[in-house]
Structures are given as structure tokens and as C-alpha cells.
Amino acid sequence: MTAEAGITLSRALFAACPKDASAALLKSAAKINTTADKAQTALAIRQKALGKVSDDAARLIDQAGDASWGALRMRLLAYADLPVAKYQDAKRAAELVTILFGPDGLSFLKDTFAVQWSTADTILKRIDEEGLEKDIDRIAGKIFLDNVRAQHEQYGAMVQGVLLREQAEGVNLADHVRAMGRAIVEYATKVCASVDEDDESSVTAARSALRPLDAYREAAARRGSNVQPPAGTESIQPG
């Protein structure tokens, strides 16, 4: 049973459960639905991760981001080296270097992707909140800060992709498939236990409740036992 098939079967069994069933049977049906919810969430995470950023792409984006900050800082440092007596903005350039990068300079670029993005985002927020953009554009040139912002946007998207990939790598669909399998077996057992052979209505109700399971087995039989599940899916044998 693939994760996708397990979710579909679980939903069908939950919907087919008689509304007037016993409390124990309704509880068991609810458990099936809950395990399907969890499996569907895990499956969604795995599917989103299919569009993850590759290591090579992340490295290139990281390098471009580092270069953008390096270019801006070097531009300000170069201006700060000019004689203040002749170029008044040289003093302001030195101030901006201290304001933006502090004593640690560009050391934050050696941190993890997530920490790097957070530090860079804080610097950009400070630029906006303290109205530093005008001075930076005048002294360094508008294109330098524009480039930082453009690279930062791509960097943020890359970080989200990496985090999503890491989250997906921790998702084990096989565990969810097994949980759905156990819940389905437990439910089917209780349905069978509710049957009174002398009461035809109870037999009919049980058959109706378990019809989705019969339909799944019939479909599986038609596909043939040698058909492999789609690549990347986790599977167990139907119960």
C-alpha cells in the first residue's frame, strides 16, 4: 500500500462508517481518519521538497550573496580612505561601515545559510528604518545596495528551500503507511466483531462499511502483484 493509496482508502473507510455505529467503532473510524491526516501532511512536505534547491545551486546563490555584501563594504571602505578635508563624505562612509558591519565586518557570511540570511535581513531592516539608503546610494553608488537587495531576495528563497529539504529528509512515509495499515486492520476487526450472523442487517452494514477495503483489494489484484509502486513512495503489503 502506497502512502497515496493508504490515504485514499482511509478516507473512504471513514466515510463508509455507519453513522449509527457503536462508540467504539466510531472511535476506530476516527483514528483511521487521523492517521490519514498525518500521512497527508507528511506526503505534502515530501512533495514540496521535490522542488528543493540543489547543493550546487545553493552554493552559487551563497557566493553571489557574499559578493554583494563584500562589494558594498569595500566601496564604503574605499571612500572612507579619501582625505576628509577634501571629501566630506569620507567621514560618513566610515560611519556607515561601523553602523552596518560593526567590529566583526563580514564574519557573518561564514555562518550557516539561515543565520547568514537573518543577519543580512537585520542589516537591511536597519538601513530602511534609520533612513541610511540615501547616504549609501550617494557614497557607494545606487547599484551596490540594489544588488545586495536583489541577491538577498534570492538568498531567502534558497534558505527556505534548504530548510524544506531538511525537514522532508526527516519524514518517513513508511511509518505513516504502517500506522494507516494498523488503524485499518483494527477498524476492520471491530466491524467484523459487530456482525451477528442471525441479524442480516448487521451483515449488510458490515459489508457496506468494508466495501472500500474490498474495492482496494480488487483494484490491487487487477494491477497484478508484479507492478511496482511509483518511485519514491514507501509501501507495505495490504492487510
Secondary structure as the mmCIF struct_conf table of DSSP 4:
data_model
#
loop_
_struct_conf.conf_type_id
_struct_conf.id
_struct_conf.beg_label_comp_id
_struct_conf.beg_label_asym_id
_struct_conf.beg_label_seq_id
_struct_conf.end_label_comp_id
_struct_conf.end_label_asym_id
_struct_conf.end_label_seq_id
STRN STRN1 THR A 2 THR A 2
HELX_RH_AL_P HELX_RH_AL_P1 ALA A 3 ALA A 16
BEND BEND1 CYS A 17 CYS A 17
TURN_TY1_P TURN_TY1_P1 LYS A 19 ASP A 20
HELX_RH_AL_P HELX_RH_AL_P2 ALA A 23 LYS A 48
HELX_RH_3T_P HELX_RH_3T_P1 ALA A 49 GLY A 51
HELX_LH_PP_P HELX_LH_PP_P1 LYS A 52 SER A 54
HELX_RH_AL_P HELX_RH_AL_P3 ASP A 55 ALA A 80
TURN_TY1_P TURN_TY1_P2 ASP A 81 ASP A 81
BEND BEND2 LEU A 82 LEU A 82
TURN_TY1_P TURN_TY1_P3 VAL A 84 LYS A 86
TURN_TY1_P TURN_TY1_P4 GLN A 88 GLN A 88
HELX_RH_AL_P HELX_RH_AL_P4 ASP A 89 PHE A 101
HELX_RH_3T_P HELX_RH_3T_P2 GLY A 102 ASP A 104
TURN_TY1_P TURN_TY1_P5 GLY A 105 LEU A 106
HELX_RH_3T_P HELX_RH_3T_P3 SER A 107 LYS A 110
BEND BEND3 ASP A 111 ASP A 111
HELX_RH_AL_P HELX_RH_AL_P5 PHE A 113 GLU A 129
TURN_TY1_P TURN_TY1_P6 GLU A 130 GLY A 131
HELX_RH_AL_P HELX_RH_AL_P6 GLU A 133 ALA A 140
HELX_RH_AL_P HELX_RH_AL_P7 LYS A 142 GLU A 169
TURN_TY1_P TURN_TY1_P7 GLY A 170 GLY A 170
HELX_RH_AL_P HELX_RH_AL_P8 LEU A 173 ALA A 193
TURN_TY1_P TURN_TY1_P8 SER A 194 SER A 194
TURN_TY1_P TURN_TY1_P9 GLU A 197 ASP A 198
HELX_RH_AL_P HELX_RH_AL_P9 GLU A 200 ARG A 223
TURN_TY1_P TURN_TY1_P10 SER A 225 ASN A 226
HELX_LH_PP_P HELX_LH_PP_P2 VAL A 227 PRO A 230
TURN_TY1_P TURN_TY1_P11 ALA A 231 GLY A 232
STRN STRN2 SER A 235 SER A 235
#
